[in-house]
Amino acid sequence: MKTPGSHNDAYAPKAHRHFFKCLAYENLPPVDCRSDDPGAVDGIDALTVTLPIIIRYSEVDRDTRNKKVVEVINTIRKVKETEAISLIVSDMIVSLLHGASLKDAAQAAAD
């Protein structure tokens, strides 16, 4: 992502483009490369990066997993509203991984 022309991504979320622009071209430290652009699609940008973390921490306690999920969101976004949604999604995915039906996981999330 830091080398022009080095990847063939059909789509890179706005938050990712902003992050690597700041990192590669403005030489900012990673913590200063997070996006807080209100025009971006905050939920989708944040949720796309959580899936590998949710899967990686699906066998640990919920608090540890959720801390890691919020950590990865805060790497690319500065939007607190997305955190609550990501934790609901995290619980749903872990329930599915442990054998719950989609209907039961969705109902638990709705409750």
N, C-alpha and C positions, 0 to 999 in steps of 0.2 A: 504493500500500500504506500510505502514511502518513495518508491521509485516509479517515476512516470512511465506508463506503458508496460509495466511488469505484471499486470493481472488482467484477466478477462471477465471481471464481474459484470453481469448484466445490470445489476442494481446494487448500489451501496447506499445505505440509509444516510440521510442528511447528517445525523449525529456522527457517523463514522467518517464521512468526508470532512466535517469540521475538525474532528479530533486529529486526523492525520495531517490536515493542512496546518494546524497549529504546531503539531509535533515536528513535522518535516520542514516546513517553510518558515515558520516563525520561531523555531527552536525553543519553544516553551516546554517546561517540564510536563509530564503527562497529567498531573493533577490540575494543571491550569488549562487543559485542552478540552474540558467537558463543555458541552453545549447547553445553553439555557434558552435557546431560541423558541419563543412561544408559537411560532408558525410551524414548527416541526410536528410530526405525528408522534407525540411523546410515548404513548402506550405501545405502539407497534415497535418503535425503535428500541424501547427498553425491553420488551418481552422477547425480542429476537435473540438477545444475548444471554437470556436466563436459562434457556433449555439445556445447554450442556452442563451448566452449574447444578441445575435441579437434578439431572440424571446422575452426575458425579456424586452428589451428596444425598441421594435418595435413601441410602441405608443408614444415615446418621440421624441424630435427634432433630426435631423440627426447628428448634431455636438456632442450632448451628447452621442448618441448611438455609433458613431464612436470612441469617446474618450474611451468608455468602451471596445469596440472591440480591440483597440490597446493595452489597459491596460492588457487585458487577454492574448493576444499574448505575450506581454513582460514579463509575469509571467513565461512562460516556454521557450521562445526563445529570442535570441539576434540577430534577423535577420530583418533588416529594409525593405528588398525587399518584404517581405510577407505582410506588412501593406497595401500597395496599392491594392493588389489583394483582401485582406480580406474586404476592404471597398466597392469594387465593388460587391463582393458576398453579403455583408450586404445589400446594396441597392436592389439587385435582390430579396433576400429573403423577405425583407419588402414589396417590390412591389407585390410579389406573395401573401403574407399574406393579403394584402389589395385588392386582387381581380384581379390583372393584369394577363394576360395570360403569359405562359412561353415564348412564341414567343416575346411578347412585352417587357418583362423583360430582355430577352437576347439581344434584339435589343438595348434597352436603355443602357445596359452594354457595348455593342460593340461600341456604339456612344461615 
